[in-house]
Amino acid sequence: MLAFWDKTDHRNTLIIATHGFVKKQSKVPDHEIIRAQNIKVKYFSDKKSNT
């Protein structure tokens, strides 16, 4: 499972799980990391536009 932290609130921290997958090797595939990064960027973009 890949995740990131939202520390924009100074009192609370949210942990956002982007997605999960089954690893077939010890290294996390690059495309899964890119997918998680894209979800993180969209999350903060959407959050900013909603305030």
C-alpha positions as CSV (number, residue, x, y, z in Angstrom):
1,M,0.0,0.0,0.0
2,L,1.3,3.5,-0.9
3,A,0.4,6.5,1.2
4,F,1.2,10.1,2.0
5,W,0.7,12.5,4.9
6,D,-1.4,15.7,4.8
7,K,0.0,18.0,7.5
8,T,-1.8,21.1,6.3
9,D,-3.8,21.2,9.6
10,H,-1.3,22.1,12.4
11,R,-3.2,20.0,15.0
12,N,-4.1,16.9,13.0
13,T,-2.3,14.8,10.4
14,L,-4.2,12.8,7.8
15,I,-2.7,9.7,6.3
16,I,-4.0,9.1,2.8
17,A,-3.7,5.6,1.3
18,T,-3.5,6.1,-2.5
19,H,-3.8,2.5,-3.6
20,G,-2.6,-1.0,-2.9
21,F,-1.1,-3.7,-5.1
22,V,0.6,-7.1,-4.9
23,K,4.4,-6.9,-5.4
24,K,5.9,-9.6,-7.6
25,Q,9.5,-8.5,-6.7
26,S,11.2,-6.7,-3.8
27,K,11.3,-3.3,-5.6
28,V,8.2,-1.2,-6.0
29,P,7.5,-0.8,-9.7
30,D,8.1,2.8,-11.0
31,H,4.6,3.0,-12.5
32,E,3.0,2.4,-9.1
33,I,5.1,5.2,-7.5
34,I,4.2,7.6,-10.4
35,R,0.5,6.6,-9.9
36,A,0.7,7.4,-6.2
37,Q,2.5,10.7,-6.9
38,N,-0.2,11.7,-9.4
39,I,-2.9,10.9,-6.8
40,K,-1.1,13.1,-4.2
41,V,-0.8,16.0,-6.6
42,K,-4.6,15.7,-7.5
43,Y,-5.5,15.5,-3.8
44,F,-3.8,18.7,-2.9
45,S,-4.9,20.5,-6.0
46,D,-8.5,19.5,-5.3
47,K,-8.2,20.5,-1.7
48,K,-6.7,23.9,-2.6
49,S,-9.5,24.6,-5.1
50,N,-12.2,23.7,-2.6
51,T,-11.0,26.3,0.0
